[in-house]
Amino acid sequence: MYPETNNAHAHDLQMDLVTASNEVIPIFGKRASKYSLWIRFSNGHKFKDGEEFAKLIVPVNGDSAKLGPCRLLSEPNIDGYAGRITFIDDFFDFDNLLSNHKIVKLQSEFLNLPMVLAHKDNITREFKDYTSNLNYDCNVYKNLFDKLDLEYQGEPEDVKKLVQRAIIDSEGKTFLRFIDENLQKLEKIVKNFSKEEHERHGFYLRKQLWNIIMCSAFMARTNLKPRGYSGDSEMMRMIYANEYEGFSTFSKLLNKHPLNQPAAQAVRNRRIIVAGKLNEIKNSRQYHADGKCRVLSVACGPAFELKDIFVSPDDCDAFHFTLLDQDKSALLEASVLVDQIEKSLGRALETKYLNESVRTMLVTSDLHEKWGRFDFIYSMGLFDYLTPPVAAAVLKKLYQLLAPGGEMVIGNYHVSNSNRYYMEYWLDWVLYYRSDSEFKALLGDAPGAHMDVTFDDTGVQMFLDVKKNRANA
Amino acid sequence: MEQSLRLTVKPQWDEIENARIEVGAYLQSQGLMRDAVHSLTMVISELIENGIKYGSFTGPEDAIAVDIHRNGDTTTVEVINPLNIKDKAARNHLTKLDKTIQWIRGYQDPFEAYVEKLKEVSRRPLKDEESGLGLVRIAYEGKSILDFFVSEEGSLNVSAVSHFRGDNHEKD
């Protein structure tokens, strides 16, 4: 670098331009915009507006990037710059190049285009017709509902709500039935597909229906996964709320439809089932002789079920809760909920928060000494994401953490989930499904374990209920 | 009826090819079609490669264990390597592994993860030699569901579960 005295040149970098005849022209350059550089010639060279160069050589992090071809846009200014350099074929992003040392082409999104376009090649004709008709029909419905929304948008707020409610209860129901019928058709078409065929056809359906899917806040979230995984606390909140949320009648209807399904009802049911189990334990008083019932919630998320468990000040004296989750923001939400419960009941809850991944917690061999043993362990919405080797290892570890006489309830969606294709194709939400026997087999023959598999009312949510003999430490 | 194979692989690059040959022969003997054998041997190679890269091998007896279980149409591959969990680099690797696997599995079609990863690779820093494509290839080309855990013994167990039908069922 040459010494610089002009402040306007403080960020200049020494670079080279290479002409078509391979002459190397030393220059100084700095960012002008994302896709252009201010340049000045260090040896008094002069080039006409529009002059083309074979290459621009930029120093990057001790290395050099050879980019080109490029062109001079003559714009002499008072700081001594001759003009801007922009590229001719590939447009490189100078922000990424100079700050992050990454070579990013504006057109890089197109690199994979042939591969993405070819991904539709193995889509069956029947499925293409199905998706095309579905897309057409959904758009017809959307236009109709949007048109109706426009008709009454000038009405007072109360009137608007009543009108929209009437539309939802009349034509809205027809639309929801239309979606139901199309889900039945979908199942008929794809039920014999292989895993790979499901994946490919699911991708195709979402590409075709993307604009429709994005109208539903719930579907948008399951597809976009802003926290990097399915089933985050906001999705859970939406499932529990089970409301017509959205900016239009159409989006409200499309938001409500998946929330009305058995798979979503199962989420609401399991929350009640866990609260009921703990209520039974509290009433049995079997743990109270030597203190509180120690409870561990694994992959607790925002732990909304605490609202159903702690309903009176007495409940606060009955339990000690340990909440474990890998997502710090979910634990924070759980702690806010605990604060709210404490305020409303006027009693402190004994709660401990553990920010751990179940996949890495297993490494601690004496975990029961570190965390203690638990009288009741439950986990909902975790095992649906664990493959058998991991699920078996986690389940065995949890069993070790169970106190003699304790009980463990683990949820997993059953392989017969009637909403499986809806979840996979529309919501991009994939679970690891199990049969009863596969679920039981995960624990193997753990000493002193008595296992039972039960279901919620929908038959979608399966529970592995494990009781540990009092004699087994 | 469950069938299984266990291999012990020394943490050396040229051992990967030997493992590929042995695994390939075993999978063929199980009646899997050539494409399935090809996919699964790729999965195993990638996982062993990761095991060599990120494992902690302090003594001559330290090695990578490869377990393959076949149960019906389901094939489970487990690649287990010793790990020094107290090492910061190993912990960082686990955090990255956890995040990457969840990210890949967030897509119904691993093709989407593959396309995204290719875009990312095309934007990687000039001196970055790690593409991060291996795990995505396992999911997409290897048609496998990835997962992992760290065992009480401090070993990293990375598994890939796939569903390949035998030669009588595989589609053209």
Interface residues (C-beta under 8 A of the other chain):
Chain A: V60 N61 D63 A65 N96 N100 H101 K102 I103 V104 K105 S108 E109 L111 N112 M115 V116 H119 S194 K195 E196 H198 E199 R200 G202 F203 K225 G228 Y229 S230 Q326 S357 V358 R359 T360 L362 V363 T364 S365 Y385 L386 T387 P388 P389 V390 A393 V394 E424 Y425 D428 W429 V430 Y432
Chain B: T76 E78 I85 L94 D98 K99 Q102 W103 R105 G106 Y107 Q108 D109 P110 F111 E112 V115 L118 K119 S122 R123 R124 P125 L126 K127 K143 I145 L146 D147 F148 F149 V150 S151 E152 G154 N157 S159 V161 H163 R165 K171
